[in-house]
Amino acid sequence: MKAGTVHTAVQVCRAVEQPAVEDTMGSVQAVVDHYSSGTLRERVFAALRGAGKDPDNLSAADLVPLDQLHTGGVEATEEIVHDAGIGAGTRVADFGSGLCGPARIFAGRHGAVVHAVDVTPEFVDLSAELNERCGLSSAITVTRASAADSRLEAGAFDAVTLIHVGMNVADKARVFAEASRVLHPQGVFAIYDIMARDGDAPEYPMPWAAAAGDSFVRTVVQYDAALAGAGFAVDSTRDRSAEALAFLDRAPARAAAGAPQGAEAPAGAEAPLGPEVVMGPDMGRRLANLRRAIASGVLAPTVIVARRAGR
């Protein structure tokens, strides 16, 4: 597979298939700005080559170290698979899909059919290219759209996933209503977000926001109220703080120090692959702030599994 051919195809797909995204939540442009760099594709492919991976012969497993942009990585993604009942033929809408890391787990390991939705053009373009290179483009469709207005077919999905997205969403009620709209009766909505506890505010920057004004962390009680308003009944709630701390403690030391990544490694050296390749060289500082907030009980990575009321 020729890299130039794939990239050209993705660009054509973007121009033809992706409608404009309206700033329906009041924070969409801020989210796009936060996650955009203009160099994402170059950084990712340089890091892959430096780690000894051939971009023309990729597997989804090659991407796991850098495309799981949430605390807990692939282990947390597999928990979501279990919670949402994702398996062969499950129709999944992944809101805020990032680089499609979870989507490739859903489709590649478990046989789901996934429609991934994200507002950031760089994520959408590179996700589509990576899916093609991994042989998963027939199982994963990627669309640029807001989670509050996904433009997906009503009642068409068995599960909706929202993984480390709510912290960027001011109007969660609208997103939850959209999840309800696209799910069939009794469909599952699996949320894994960083949630607030009563107490002090965390220190910024965080992975999802440079400053408090761009962060919309809320409590489990507030999530539950918004879910009830959208017609969901909560099946279970799980605090993943202990697992998240263990995951963060296993992160490479260079990530904790904020060392730049994504450049070609010297001959014979193993290049680092991690979310900092995607998020930038200050990811170590952001993760250190996140770890302190979780350890002190200010924030809690939390899974909520809800079910749409039948009607």
Summary of the structure (lengths in Angstrom):
residues: 311
radius of gyration: 18.3
end to end distance: 47.3
largest distance: 60.9
contacts: 1062
relative contact order: 0.16
helix: 43%
strand: 19%
